[in-house]
Amino acid sequence: MISAIILMNIERHKINETAELLNGMAEISEVFSVSGRYDLIAIVRVQNIDDLSVLVTNHLLKIDSIEKTDTLLAYKTYSKHDLDAMFSIGE
């Protein structure tokens, strides 16, 4: 499982609409509206790097309200939760 964090700048009046759209994508587990330099942060969990590439270079590019993204690839996850169990589909 690959985890990534995508930091996004969004058109000012479309933040909520864009957050809802992102929240509906299977690859995105959480979307945060935040203060500071970015407007939204998406937590992404995918099976492999190719799936991440498709999400970033295909699906997100089709959302006109996203002005800029920075994608951070997680090398290791430290969590109190068993993330693999939470996101597995009965494998």
PDB file of N, CA, C and O in Angstrom:
ATOM      1  N   MET A   1       0.849  -1.175   0.000  1.00  0.00           N
ATOM      2  CA  MET A   1       0.000   0.000   0.000  1.00  0.00           C
ATOM      3  C   MET A   1       0.894   1.238   0.000  1.00  0.00           C
ATOM      4  O   MET A   1       1.835   1.335   0.788  1.00  0.00           O
ATOM      5  N   ILE A   2       0.592   2.176  -0.886  1.00  0.00           N
ATOM      6  CA  ILE A   2       1.298   3.446  -0.996  1.00  0.00           C
ATOM      7  C   ILE A   2       0.440   4.532  -0.344  1.00  0.00           C
ATOM      8  O   ILE A   2      -0.758   4.630  -0.611  1.00  0.00           O
ATOM      9  N   SER A   3       1.054   5.335   0.501  1.00  0.00           N
ATOM     10  CA  SER A   3       0.361   6.484   1.102  1.00  0.00           C
ATOM     11  C   SER A   3       1.008   7.760   0.587  1.00  0.00           C
ATOM     12  O   SER A   3       2.227   7.837   0.435  1.00  0.00           O
ATOM     13  N   ALA A   4       0.181   8.751   0.323  1.00  0.00           N
ATOM     14  CA  ALA A   4       0.677  10.047  -0.136  1.00  0.00           C
ATOM     15  C   ALA A   4      -0.205  11.140   0.439  1.00  0.00           C
ATOM     16  O   ALA A   4      -1.365  10.914   0.786  1.00  0.00           O
ATOM     17  N   ILE A   5       0.368  12.317   0.531  1.00  0.00           N
ATOM     18  CA  ILE A   5      -0.348  13.501   0.984  1.00  0.00           C
ATOM     19  C   ILE A   5      -0.284  14.503  -0.166  1.00  0.00           C
ATOM     20  O   ILE A   5       0.795  14.814  -0.670  1.00  0.00           O
ATOM     21  N   ILE A   6      -1.443  15.002  -0.573  1.00  0.00           N
ATOM     22  CA  ILE A   6      -1.478  15.975  -1.662  1.00  0.00           C
ATOM     23  C   ILE A   6      -1.955  17.311  -1.100  1.00  0.00           C
ATOM     24  O   ILE A   6      -3.070  17.431  -0.593  1.00  0.00           O
ATOM     25  N   LEU A   7      -1.088  18.302  -1.203  1.00  0.00           N
ATOM     26  CA  LEU A   7      -1.380  19.661  -0.747  1.00  0.00           C
ATOM     27  C   LEU A   7      -1.908  20.443  -1.947  1.00  0.00           C
ATOM     28  O   LEU A   7      -1.306  20.412  -3.020  1.00  0.00           O
ATOM     29  N   MET A   8      -3.031  21.146  -1.770  1.00  0.00           N
ATOM     30  CA  MET A   8      -3.670  21.784  -2.917  1.00  0.00           C
ATOM     31  C   MET A   8      -4.059  23.232  -2.674  1.00  0.00           C
ATOM     32  O   MET A   8      -4.534  23.600  -1.600  1.00  0.00           O
ATOM     33  N   ASN A   9      -3.846  24.040  -3.702  1.00  0.00           N
ATOM     34  CA  ASN A   9      -4.399  25.385  -3.768  1.00  0.00           C
ATOM     35  C   ASN A   9      -5.614  25.314  -4.677  1.00  0.00           C
ATOM     36  O   ASN A   9      -5.553  24.779  -5.784  1.00  0.00           O
ATOM     37  N   ILE A  10      -6.720  25.866  -4.188  1.00  0.00           N
ATOM     38  CA  ILE A  10      -8.009  25.765  -4.868  1.00  0.00           C
ATOM     39  C   ILE A  10      -8.549  27.164  -5.134  1.00  0.00           C
ATOM     40  O   ILE A  10      -8.289  28.091  -4.366  1.00  0.00           O
ATOM     41  N   GLU A  11      -9.299  27.316  -6.219  1.00  0.00           N
ATOM     42  CA  GLU A  11      -9.990  28.589  -6.467  1.00  0.00           C
ATOM     43  C   GLU A  11     -10.813  28.956  -5.237  1.00  0.00           C
ATOM     44  O   GLU A  11     -11.516  28.117  -4.675  1.00  0.00           O
ATOM     45  N   ARG A  12     -10.719  30.198  -4.834  1.00  0.00           N
ATOM     46  CA  ARG A  12     -11.277  30.675  -3.568  1.00  0.00           C
ATOM     47  C   ARG A  12     -12.726  30.270  -3.308  1.00  0.00           C
ATOM     48  O   ARG A  12     -13.043  29.834  -2.201  1.00  0.00           O
ATOM     49  N   HIS A  13     -13.588  30.398  -4.265  1.00  0.00           N
ATOM     50  CA  HIS A  13     -15.017  30.145  -4.057  1.00  0.00           C
ATOM     51  C   HIS A  13     -15.421  28.704  -4.360  1.00  0.00           C
ATOM     52  O   HIS A  13     -16.611  28.387  -4.380  1.00  0.00           O
ATOM     53  N   LYS A  14     -14.450  27.837  -4.592  1.00  0.00           N
ATOM     54  CA  LYS A  14     -14.778  26.459  -4.936  1.00  0.00           C
ATOM     55  C   LYS A  14     -14.139  25.444  -3.982  1.00  0.00           C
ATOM     56  O   LYS A  14     -14.047  24.262  -4.311  1.00  0.00           O
ATOM     57  N   ILE A  15     -13.703  25.893  -2.818  1.00  0.00           N
ATOM     58  CA  ILE A  15     -13.026  25.003  -1.885  1.00  0.00           C
ATOM     59  C   ILE A  15     -13.957  23.884  -1.410  1.00  0.00           C
ATOM     60  O   ILE A  15     -13.591  22.711  -1.477  1.00  0.00           O
ATOM     61  N   ASN A  16     -15.150  24.229  -0.934  1.00  0.00           N
ATOM     62  CA  ASN A  16     -16.073  23.209  -0.421  1.00  0.00           C
ATOM     63  C   ASN A  16     -16.510  22.240  -1.507  1.00  0.00           C
ATOM     64  O   ASN A  16     -16.539  21.028  -1.293  1.00  0.00           O
ATOM     65  N   GLU A  17     -16.844  22.769  -2.656  1.00  0.00           N
ATOM     66  CA  GLU A  17     -17.267  21.940  -3.793  1.00  0.00           C
ATOM     67  C   GLU A  17     -16.154  20.972  -4.201  1.00  0.00           C
ATOM     68  O   GLU A  17     -16.412  19.799  -4.469  1.00  0.00           O
ATOM     69  N   THR A  18     -14.936  21.462  -4.245  1.00  0.00           N
ATOM     70  CA  THR A  18     -13.794  20.629  -4.632  1.00  0.00           C
ATOM     71  C   THR A  18     -13.516  19.574  -3.568  1.00  0.00           C
ATOM     72  O   THR A  18     -13.202  18.431  -3.901  1.00  0.00           O
ATOM     73  N   ALA A  19     -13.626  19.938  -2.306  1.00  0.00           N
ATOM     74  CA  ALA A  19     -13.420  18.972  -1.218  1.00  0.00           C
ATOM     75  C   ALA A  19     -14.414  17.825  -1.318  1.00  0.00           C
ATOM     76  O   ALA A  19     -14.040  16.666  -1.139  1.00  0.00           O
ATOM     77  N   GLU A  20     -15.660  18.128  -1.598  1.00  0.00           N
ATOM     78  CA  GLU A  20     -16.684  17.082  -1.744  1.00  0.00           C
ATOM     79  C   GLU A  20     -16.376  16.175  -2.940  1.00  0.00           C
ATOM     80  O   GLU A  20     -16.534  14.957  -2.858  1.00  0.00           O
ATOM     81  N   LEU A  21     -15.940  16.770  -4.034  1.00  0.00           N
ATOM     82  CA  LEU A  21     -15.588  16.000  -5.225  1.00  0.00           C
ATOM     83  C   LEU A  21     -14.420  15.048  -4.926  1.00  0.00           C
ATOM     84  O   LEU A  21     -14.460  13.872  -5.289  1.00  0.00           O
ATOM     85  N   LEU A  22     -13.395  15.565  -4.269  1.00  0.00           N
ATOM     86  CA  LEU A  22     -12.239  14.740  -3.913  1.00  0.00           C
ATOM     87  C   LEU A  22     -12.628  13.637  -2.942  1.00  0.00           C
ATOM     88  O   LEU A  22     -12.151  12.507  -3.052  1.00  0.00           O
ATOM     89  N   ASN A  23     -13.479  13.960  -2.006  1.00  0.00           N
ATOM     90  CA  ASN A  23     -13.918  12.983  -1.005  1.00  0.00           C
ATOM     91  C   ASN A  23     -14.646  11.799  -1.630  1.00  0.00           C
ATOM     92  O   ASN A  23     -14.690  10.718  -1.043  1.00  0.00           O
ATOM     93  N   GLY A  24     -15.208  11.991  -2.799  1.00  0.00           N
ATOM     94  CA  GLY A  24     -15.906  10.917  -3.496  1.00  0.00           C
ATOM     95  C   GLY A  24     -14.994   9.984  -4.281  1.00  0.00           C
ATOM     96  O   GLY A  24     -15.466   8.987  -4.826  1.00  0.00           O
ATOM     97  N   MET A  25     -13.702  10.282  -4.351  1.00  0.00           N
ATOM     98  CA  MET A  25     -12.763   9.441  -5.099  1.00  0.00           C
ATOM     99  C   MET A  25     -12.283   8.288  -4.221  1.00  0.00           C
ATOM    100  O   MET A  25     -11.904   8.491  -3.068  1.00  0.00           O
ATOM    101  N   ALA A  26     -12.302   7.103  -4.763  1.00  0.00           N
ATOM    102  CA  ALA A  26     -11.940   5.902  -4.004  1.00  0.00           C
ATOM    103  C   ALA A  26     -10.519   5.944  -3.454  1.00  0.00           C
ATOM    104  O   ALA A  26     -10.265   5.417  -2.371  1.00  0.00           O
ATOM    105  N   GLU A  27      -9.601   6.550  -4.170  1.00  0.00           N
ATOM    106  CA  GLU A  27      -8.195   6.577  -3.759  1.00  0.00           C
ATOM    107  C   GLU A  27      -7.931   7.538  -2.602  1.00  0.00           C
ATOM    108  O   GLU A  27      -6.902   7.445  -1.931  1.00  0.00           O
ATOM    109  N   ILE A  28      -8.851   8.446  -2.377  1.00  0.00           N
ATOM    110  CA  ILE A  28      -8.662   9.469  -1.344  1.00  0.00           C
ATOM    111  C   ILE A  28      -9.455   9.074  -0.106  1.00  0.00           C
ATOM    112  O   ILE A  28     -10.679   8.943  -0.149  1.00  0.00           O
ATOM    113  N   SER A  29      -8.726   8.883   1.013  1.00  0.00           N
ATOM    114  CA  SER A  29      -9.390   8.442   2.235  1.00  0.00           C
ATOM    115  C   SER A  29      -9.902   9.604   3.078  1.00  0.00           C
ATOM    116  O   SER A  29     -10.901   9.465   3.784  1.00  0.00           O
ATOM    117  N   GLU A  30      -9.221  10.758   3.009  1.00  0.00           N
ATOM    118  CA  GLU A  30      -9.629  11.909   3.793  1.00  0.00           C
ATOM    119  C   GLU A  30      -9.267  13.191   3.050  1.00  0.00           C
ATOM    120  O   GLU A  30      -8.288  13.248   2.305  1.00  0.00           O
ATOM    121  N   VAL A  31     -10.081  14.210   3.274  1.00  0.00           N
ATOM    122  CA  VAL A  31      -9.794  15.542   2.736  1.00  0.00           C
ATOM    123  C   VAL A  31      -9.938  16.519   3.886  1.00  0.00           C
ATOM    124  O   VAL A  31     -10.946  16.514   4.593  1.00  0.00           O
ATOM    125  N   PHE A  32      -8.932  17.355   4.072  1.00  0.00           N
ATOM    126  CA  PHE A  32      -8.940  18.354   5.136  1.00  0.00           C
ATOM    127  C   PHE A  32      -8.943  19.753   4.530  1.00  0.00           C
ATOM    128  O   PHE A  32      -8.160  20.052   3.628  1.00  0.00           O
ATOM    129  N   SER A  33      -9.827  20.603   5.031  1.00  0.00           N
ATOM    130  CA  SER A  33      -9.779  22.028   4.725  1.00  0.00           C
ATOM    131  C   SER A  33      -8.896  22.632   5.808  1.00  0.00           C
ATOM    132  O   SER A  33      -9.155  22.448   6.997  1.00  0.00           O
ATOM    133  N   VAL A  34      -7.850  23.357   5.400  1.00  0.00           N
ATOM    134  CA  VAL A  34      -6.846  23.805   6.356  1.00  0.00           C
ATOM    135  C   VAL A  34      -6.554  25.298   6.215  1.00  0.00           C
ATOM    136  O   VAL A  34      -6.886  25.928   5.211  1.00  0.00           O
ATOM    137  N   SER A  35      -5.928  25.833   7.246  1.00  0.00           N
ATOM    138  CA  SER A  35      -5.469  27.221   7.180  1.00  0.00           C
ATOM    139  C   SER A  35      -4.019  27.218   6.722  1.00  0.00           C
ATOM    140  O   SER A  35      -3.352  26.183   6.743  1.00  0.00           O
ATOM    141  N   GLY A  36      -3.548  28.364   6.317  1.00  0.00           N
ATOM    142  CA  GLY A  36      -2.156  28.472   5.918  1.00  0.00           C
ATOM    143  C   GLY A  36      -1.978  28.562   4.423  1.00  0.00           C
ATOM    144  O   GLY A  36      -2.833  29.087   3.710  1.00  0.00           O
ATOM    145  N   ARG A  37      -0.865  28.049   3.957  1.00  0.00           N
ATOM    146  CA  ARG A  37      -0.444  28.184   2.563  1.00  0.00           C
ATOM    147  C   ARG A  37      -1.303  27.397   1.572  1.00  0.00           C
ATOM    148  O   ARG A  37      -1.386  27.757   0.397  1.00  0.00           O
ATOM    149  N   TYR A  38      -1.932  26.336   2.039  1.00  0.00           N
ATOM    150  CA  TYR A  38      -2.760  25.493   1.177  1.00  0.00           C
ATOM    151  C   TYR A  38      -4.219  25.574   1.612  1.00  0.00           C
ATOM    152  O   TYR A  38      -4.526  25.978   2.733  1.00  0.00           O
ATOM    153  N   ASP A  39      -5.108  25.185   0.710  1.00  0.00           N
ATOM    154  CA  ASP A  39      -6.540  25.207   1.007  1.00  0.00           C
ATOM    155  C   ASP A  39      -7.066  23.841   1.419  1.00  0.00           C
ATOM    156  O   ASP A  39      -7.866  23.725   2.347  1.00  0.00           O
ATOM    157  N   LEU A  40      -6.607  22.806   0.716  1.00  0.00           N
ATOM    158  CA  LEU A  40      -7.048  21.435   1.000  1.00  0.00           C
ATOM    159  C   LEU A  40      -5.851  20.505   1.070  1.00  0.00           C
ATOM    160  O   LEU A  40      -4.844  20.708   0.391  1.00  0.00           O
ATOM    161  N   ILE A  41      -5.979  19.483   1.903  1.00  0.00           N
ATOM    162  CA  ILE A  41      -4.996  18.409   1.960  1.00  0.00           C
ATOM    163  C   ILE A  41      -5.758  17.103   1.787  1.00  0.00           C
ATOM    164  O   ILE A  41      -6.747  16.859   2.478  1.00  0.00           O
ATOM    165  N   ALA A  42      -5.297  16.266   0.867  1.00  0.00           N
ATOM    166  CA  ALA A  42      -5.918  14.960   0.636  1.00  0.00           C
ATOM    167  C   ALA A  42      -4.949  13.868   1.058  1.00  0.00           C
ATOM    168  O   ALA A  42      -3.761  13.913   0.738  1.00  0.00           O
ATOM    169  N   ILE A  43      -5.471  12.891   1.778  1.00  0.00           N
ATOM    170  CA  ILE A  43      -4.699  11.709   2.156  1.00  0.00           C
ATOM    171  C   ILE A  43      -5.068  10.613   1.157  1.00  0.00           C
ATOM    172  O   ILE A  43      -6.235  10.256   0.997  1.00  0.00           O
ATOM    173  N   VAL A  44      -4.049  10.097   0.499  1.00  0.00           N
ATOM    174  CA  VAL A  44      -4.251   9.129  -0.580  1.00  0.00           C
ATOM    175  C   VAL A  44      -3.661   7.784  -0.179  1.00  0.00           C
ATOM    176  O   VAL A  44      -2.564   7.715   0.375  1.00  0.00           O
ATOM    177  N   ARG A  45      -4.398   6.722  -0.462  1.00  0.00           N
ATOM    178  CA  ARG A  45      -3.890   5.362  -0.252  1.00  0.00           C
ATOM    179  C   ARG A  45      -4.226   4.547  -1.493  1.00  0.00           C
ATOM    180  O   ARG A  45      -5.392   4.361  -1.841  1.00  0.00           O
ATOM    181  N   VAL A  46      -3.174   4.066  -2.150  1.00  0.00           N
ATOM    182  CA  VAL A  46      -3.328   3.304  -3.384  1.00  0.00           C
ATOM    183  C   VAL A  46      -2.469   2.038  -3.313  1.00  0.00           C
ATOM    184  O   VAL A  46      -1.594   1.919  -2.456  1.00  0.00           O
ATOM    185  N   GLN A  47      -2.722   1.122  -4.197  1.00  0.00           N
ATOM    186  CA  GLN A  47      -1.993  -0.149  -4.199  1.00  0.00           C
ATOM    187  C   GLN A  47      -0.563  -0.011  -4.695  1.00  0.00           C
ATOM    188  O   GLN A  47       0.334  -0.695  -4.205  1.00  0.00           O
ATOM    189  N   ASN A  48      -0.345   0.874  -5.669  1.00  0.00           N
ATOM    190  CA  ASN A  48       0.999   0.983  -6.237  1.00  0.00           C
ATOM    191  C   ASN A  48       1.225   2.395  -6.787  1.00  0.00           C
ATOM    192  O   ASN A  48       0.305   3.210  -6.861  1.00  0.00           O
ATOM    193  N   ILE A  49       2.456   2.652  -7.161  1.00  0.00           N
ATOM    194  CA  ILE A  49       2.835   3.995  -7.621  1.00  0.00           C
ATOM    195  C   ILE A  49       2.138   4.363  -8.936  1.00  0.00           C
ATOM    196  O   ILE A  49       1.878   5.538  -9.197  1.00  0.00           O
ATOM    197  N   ASP A  50       1.841   3.364  -9.753  1.00  0.00           N
ATOM    198  CA  ASP A  50       1.121   3.645 -11.000  1.00  0.00           C
ATOM    199  C   ASP A  50      -0.269   4.200 -10.728  1.00  0.00           C
ATOM    200  O   ASP A  50      -0.737   5.091 -11.438  1.00  0.00           O
ATOM    201  N   ASP A  51      -0.937   3.670  -9.689  1.00  0.00           N
ATOM    202  CA  ASP A  51      -2.263   4.185  -9.320  1.00  0.00           C
ATOM    203  C   ASP A  51      -2.177   5.633  -8.852  1.00  0.00           C
ATOM    204  O   ASP A  51      -3.058   6.440  -9.149  1.00  0.00           O
ATOM    205  N   LEU A  52      -1.116   5.959  -8.123  1.00  0.00           N
ATOM    206  CA  LEU A  52      -0.908   7.337  -7.689  1.00  0.00           C
ATOM    207  C   LEU A  52      -0.674   8.247  -8.890  1.00  0.00           C
ATOM    208  O   LEU A  52      -1.201   9.357  -8.955  1.00  0.00           O
ATOM    209  N   SER A  53       0.112   7.769  -9.827  1.00  0.00           N
ATOM    210  CA  SER A  53       0.392   8.536 -11.035  1.00  0.00           C
ATOM    211  C   SER A  53      -0.887   8.834 -11.816  1.00  0.00           C
ATOM    212  O   SER A  53      -1.081   9.955 -12.285  1.00  0.00           O
ATOM    213  N   VAL A  54      -1.749   7.845 -11.954  1.00  0.00           N
ATOM    214  CA  VAL A  54      -3.019   8.044 -12.672  1.00  0.00           C
ATOM    215  C   VAL A  54      -3.884   9.066 -11.937  1.00  0.00           C
ATOM    216  O   VAL A  54      -4.491   9.932 -12.566  1.00  0.00           O
ATOM    217  N   LEU A  55      -3.941   8.969 -10.617  1.00  0.00           N
ATOM    218  CA  LEU A  55      -4.740   9.914  -9.841  1.00  0.00           C
ATOM    219  C   LEU A  55      -4.246  11.348 -10.048  1.00  0.00           C
ATOM    220  O   LEU A  55      -5.035  12.247 -10.341  1.00  0.00           O
ATOM    221  N   VAL A  56      -2.938  11.552  -9.894  1.00  0.00           N
ATOM    222  CA  VAL A  56      -2.381  12.911  -9.941  1.00  0.00           C
ATOM    223  C   VAL A  56      -2.351  13.468 -11.359  1.00  0.00           C
ATOM    224  O   VAL A  56      -2.728  14.620 -11.571  1.00  0.00           O
ATOM    225  N   THR A  57      -1.916  12.683 -12.324  1.00  0.00           N
ATOM    226  CA  THR A  57      -1.713  13.211 -13.675  1.00  0.00           C
ATOM    227  C   THR A  57      -2.924  13.071 -14.589  1.00  0.00           C
ATOM    228  O   THR A  57      -2.921  13.570 -15.714  1.00  0.00           O
ATOM    229  N   ASN A  58      -3.958  12.390 -14.104  1.00  0.00           N
ATOM    230  CA  ASN A  58      -5.147  12.224 -14.932  1.00  0.00           C
ATOM    231  C   ASN A  58      -6.381  12.784 -14.223  1.00  0.00           C
ATOM    232  O   ASN A  58      -6.968  13.765 -14.680  1.00  0.00           O
ATOM    233  N   HIS A  59      -6.770  12.170 -13.121  1.00  0.00           N
ATOM    234  CA  HIS A  59      -8.019  12.558 -12.453  1.00  0.00           C
ATOM    235  C   HIS A  59      -7.978  13.971 -11.872  1.00  0.00           C
ATOM    236  O   HIS A  59      -8.911  14.750 -12.070  1.00  0.00           O
ATOM    237  N   LEU A  60      -6.909  14.304 -11.163  1.00  0.00           N
ATOM    238  CA  LEU A  60      -6.856  15.638 -10.553  1.00  0.00           C
ATOM    239  C   LEU A  60      -6.719  16.745 -11.596  1.00  0.00           C
ATOM    240  O   LEU A  60      -7.212  17.853 -11.385  1.00  0.00           O
ATOM    241  N   LEU A  61      -6.065  16.464 -12.699  1.00  0.00           N
ATOM    242  CA  LEU A  61      -5.917  17.468 -13.756  1.00  0.00           C
ATOM    243  C   LEU A  61      -7.260  17.871 -14.385  1.00  0.00           C
ATOM    244  O   LEU A  61      -7.387  18.949 -14.965  1.00  0.00           O
ATOM    245  N   LYS A  62      -8.244  16.997 -14.260  1.00  0.00           N
ATOM    246  CA  LYS A  62      -9.560  17.281 -14.838  1.00  0.00           C
ATOM    247  C   LYS A  62     -10.414  18.191 -13.951  1.00  0.00           C
ATOM    248  O   LYS A  62     -11.483  18.639 -14.366  1.00  0.00           O
ATOM    249  N   ILE A  63      -9.944  18.461 -12.741  1.00  0.00           N
ATOM    250  CA  ILE A  63     -10.688  19.326 -11.826  1.00  0.00           C
ATOM    251  C   ILE A  63     -10.150  20.747 -11.990  1.00  0.00           C
ATOM    252  O   ILE A  63      -9.076  21.079 -11.488  1.00  0.00           O
ATOM    253  N   ASP A  64     -10.906  21.573 -12.694  1.00  0.00           N
ATOM    254  CA  ASP A  64     -10.449  22.918 -13.046  1.00  0.00           C
ATOM    255  C   ASP A  64     -10.189  23.819 -11.838  1.00  0.00           C
ATOM    256  O   ASP A  64      -9.372  24.737 -11.917  1.00  0.00           O
ATOM    257  N   SER A  65     -10.869  23.569 -10.733  1.00  0.00           N
ATOM    258  CA  SER A  65     -10.725  24.440  -9.562  1.00  0.00           C
ATOM    259  C   SER A  65      -9.405  24.221  -8.822  1.00  0.00           C
ATOM    260  O   SER A  65      -9.032  25.040  -7.982  1.00  0.00           O
ATOM    261  N   ILE A  66      -8.697  23.140  -9.116  1.00  0.00           N
ATOM    262  CA  ILE A  66      -7.392  22.907  -8.495  1.00  0.00           C
ATOM    263  C   ILE A  66      -6.358  23.723  -9.259  1.00  0.00           C
ATOM    264  O   ILE A  66      -6.118  23.492 -10.444  1.00  0.00           O
ATOM    265  N   GLU A  67      -5.753  24.678  -8.564  1.00  0.00           N
ATOM    266  CA  GLU A  67      -4.782  25.568  -9.197  1.00  0.00           C
ATOM    267  C   GLU A  67      -3.362  25.023  -9.130  1.00  0.00           C
ATOM    268  O   GLU A  67      -2.579  25.221 -10.060  1.00  0.00           O
ATOM    269  N   LYS A  68      -3.020  24.336  -8.034  1.00  0.00           N
ATOM    270  CA  LYS A  68      -1.657  23.844  -7.843  1.00  0.00           C
ATOM    271  C   LYS A  68      -1.682  22.710  -6.833  1.00  0.00           C
ATOM    272  O   LYS A  68      -2.480  22.717  -5.896  1.00  0.00           O
ATOM    273  N   THR A  69      -0.798  21.730  -7.031  1.00  0.00           N
ATOM    274  CA  THR A  69      -0.663  20.644  -6.059  1.00  0.00           C
ATOM    275  C   THR A  69       0.805  20.398  -5.753  1.00  0.00           C
ATOM    276  O   THR A  69       1.682  20.651  -6.578  1.00  0.00           O
ATOM    277  N   ASP A  70       1.048  19.904  -4.558  1.00  0.00           N
ATOM    278  CA  ASP A  70       2.344  19.363  -4.158  1.00  0.00           C
ATOM    279  C   ASP A  70       2.046  17.986  -3.594  1.00  0.00           C
ATOM    280  O   ASP A  70       1.253  17.850  -2.663  1.00  0.00           O
ATOM    281  N   THR A  71       2.677  16.966  -4.151  1.00  0.00           N
ATOM    282  CA  THR A  71       2.429  15.603  -3.713  1.00  0.00           C
ATOM    283  C   THR A  71       3.618  15.103  -2.906  1.00  0.00           C
ATOM    284  O   THR A  71       4.761  15.136  -3.360  1.00  0.00           O
ATOM    285  N   LEU A  72       3.321  14.642  -1.706  1.00  0.00           N
ATOM    286  CA  LEU A  72       4.336  14.099  -0.810  1.00  0.00           C
ATOM    287  C   LEU A  72       4.134  12.599  -0.705  1.00  0.00           C
ATOM    288  O   LEU A  72       3.054  12.146  -0.326  1.00  0.00           O
ATOM    289  N   LEU A  73       5.146  11.829  -1.033  1.00  0.00           N
ATOM    290  CA  LEU A  73       5.088  10.374  -0.955  1.00  0.00           C
ATOM    291  C   LEU A  73       5.581   9.943   0.420  1.00  0.00           C
ATOM    292  O   LEU A  73       6.676  10.318   0.838  1.00  0.00           O
ATOM    293  N   ALA A  74       4.780   9.161   1.116  1.00  0.00           N
ATOM    294  CA  ALA A  74       5.156   8.691   2.454  1.00  0.00           C
ATOM    295  C   ALA A  74       6.044   7.454   2.323  1.00  0.00           C
ATOM    296  O   ALA A  74       5.685   6.484   1.654  1.00  0.00           O
ATOM    297  N   TYR A  75       7.201   7.503   2.969  1.00  0.00           N
ATOM    298  CA  TYR A  75       8.101   6.349   2.986  1.00  0.00           C
ATOM    299  C   TYR A  75       7.646   5.308   3.998  1.00  0.00           C
ATOM    300  O   TYR A  75       7.726   4.105   3.751  1.00  0.00           O
ATOM    301  N   LYS A  76       7.168   5.789   5.140  1.00  0.00           N
ATOM    302  CA  LYS A  76       6.742   4.899   6.203  1.00  0.00           C
ATOM    303  C   LYS A  76       5.596   5.559   6.951  1.00  0.00           C
ATOM    304  O   LYS A  76       5.580   6.776   7.135  1.00  0.00           O
ATOM    305  N   THR A  77       4.643   4.751   7.380  1.00  0.00           N
ATOM    306  CA  THR A  77       3.495   5.262   8.111  1.00  0.00           C
ATOM    307  C   THR A  77       3.596   4.861   9.574  1.00  0.00           C
ATOM    308  O   THR A  77       3.785   3.687   9.893  1.00  0.00           O
ATOM    309  N   TYR A  78       3.472   5.825  10.446  1.00  0.00           N
ATOM    310  CA  TYR A  78       3.411   5.583  11.879  1.00  0.00           C
ATOM    311  C   TYR A  78       1.977   5.876  12.307  1.00  0.00           C
ATOM    312  O   TYR A  78       1.519   7.014  12.208  1.00  0.00           O
ATOM    313  N   SER A  79       1.275   4.863  12.779  1.00  0.00           N
ATOM    314  CA  SER A  79      -0.132   5.054  13.107  1.00  0.00           C
ATOM    315  C   SER A  79      -0.563   4.103  14.210  1.00  0.00           C
ATOM    316  O   SER A  79      -0.021   3.007  14.352  1.00  0.00           O
ATOM    317  N   LYS A  80      -1.542   4.537  14.985  1.00  0.00           N
ATOM    318  CA  LYS A  80      -2.154   3.676  15.994  1.00  0.00           C
ATOM    319  C   LYS A  80      -3.170   2.735  15.348  1.00  0.00           C
ATOM    320  O   LYS A  80      -3.653   1.802  15.989  1.00  0.00           O
ATOM    321  N   HIS A  81      -3.485   2.979  14.102  1.00  0.00           N
ATOM    322  CA  HIS A  81      -4.487   2.200  13.389  1.00  0.00           C
ATOM    323  C   HIS A  81      -3.812   1.213  12.456  1.00  0.00           C
ATOM    324  O   HIS A  81      -2.737   1.488  11.924  1.00  0.00           O
ATOM    325  N   ASP A  82      -4.437   0.069  12.259  1.00  0.00           N
ATOM    326  CA  ASP A  82      -3.951  -0.915  11.297  1.00  0.00           C
ATOM    327  C   ASP A  82      -4.480  -0.505   9.924  1.00  0.00           C
ATOM    328  O   ASP A  82      -5.550  -0.949   9.507  1.00  0.00           O
ATOM    329  N   LEU A  83      -3.721   0.347   9.223  1.00  0.00           N
ATOM    330  CA  LEU A  83      -4.193   0.927   7.971  1.00  0.00           C
ATOM    331  C   LEU A  83      -4.419  -0.124   6.892  1.00  0.00           C
ATOM    332  O   LEU A  83      -5.379  -0.023   6.128  1.00  0.00           O
ATOM    333  N   ASP A  84      -3.557  -1.123   6.817  1.00  0.00           N
ATOM    334  CA  ASP A  84      -3.760  -2.159   5.796  1.00  0.00           C
ATOM    335  C   ASP A  84      -5.073  -2.880   6.007  1.00  0.00           C
ATOM    336  O   ASP A  84      -5.781  -3.161   5.040  1.00  0.00           O
ATOM    337  N   ALA A  85      -5.417  -3.186   7.253  1.00  0.00           N
ATOM    338  CA  ALA A  85      -6.674  -3.860   7.536  1.00  0.00           C
ATOM    339  C   ALA A  85      -7.868  -2.955   7.229  1.00  0.00           C
ATOM    340  O   ALA A  85      -8.899  -3.421   6.745  1.00  0.00           O
ATOM    341  N   MET A  86      -7.719  -1.652   7.515  1.00  0.00           N
ATOM    342  CA  MET A  86      -8.820  -0.713   7.273  1.00  0.00           C
ATOM    343  C   MET A  86      -9.136  -0.573   5.784  1.00  0.00           C
ATOM    344  O   MET A  86     -10.291  -0.370   5.409  1.00  0.00           O
ATOM    345  N   PHE A  87      -8.107  -0.680   4.935  1.00  0.00           N
ATOM    346  CA  PHE A  87      -8.302  -0.429   3.514  1.00  0.00           C
ATOM    347  C   PHE A  87      -8.252  -1.684   2.657  1.00  0.00           C
ATOM    348  O   PHE A  87      -8.245  -1.592   1.429  1.00  0.00           O
ATOM    349  N   SER A  88      -8.216  -2.856   3.282  1.00  0.00           N
ATOM    350  CA  SER A  88      -8.213  -4.079   2.484  1.00  0.00           C
ATOM    351  C   SER A  88      -9.656  -4.446   2.125  1.00  0.00           C
ATOM    352  O   SER A  88     -10.606  -4.045   2.798  1.00  0.00           O
ATOM    353  N   ILE A  89      -9.786  -5.210   1.061  1.00  0.00           N
ATOM    354  CA  ILE A  89     -11.108  -5.613   0.598  1.00  0.00           C
ATOM    355  C   ILE A  89     -11.236  -7.122   0.743  1.00  0.00           C
ATOM    356  O   ILE A  89     -11.568  -7.820  -0.215  1.00  0.00           O
ATOM    357  N   GLY A  90     -10.971  -7.620   1.939  1.00  0.00           N
ATOM    358  CA  GLY A  90     -11.119  -9.033   2.216  1.00  0.00           C
ATOM    359  C   GLY A  90     -10.140  -9.926   1.470  1.00  0.00           C
ATOM    360  O   GLY A  90     -10.503 -11.018   1.033  1.00  0.00           O
ATOM    361  N   GLU A  91      -8.917  -9.477   1.323  1.00  0.00           N
ATOM    362  CA  GLU A  91      -7.916 -10.274   0.608  1.00  0.00           C
ATOM    363  C   GLU A  91      -7.452 -11.421   1.457  1.00  0.00           C
ATOM    364  O   GLU A  91      -6.608 -12.206   1.026  1.00  0.00           O
TER     365      GLU A  91
END
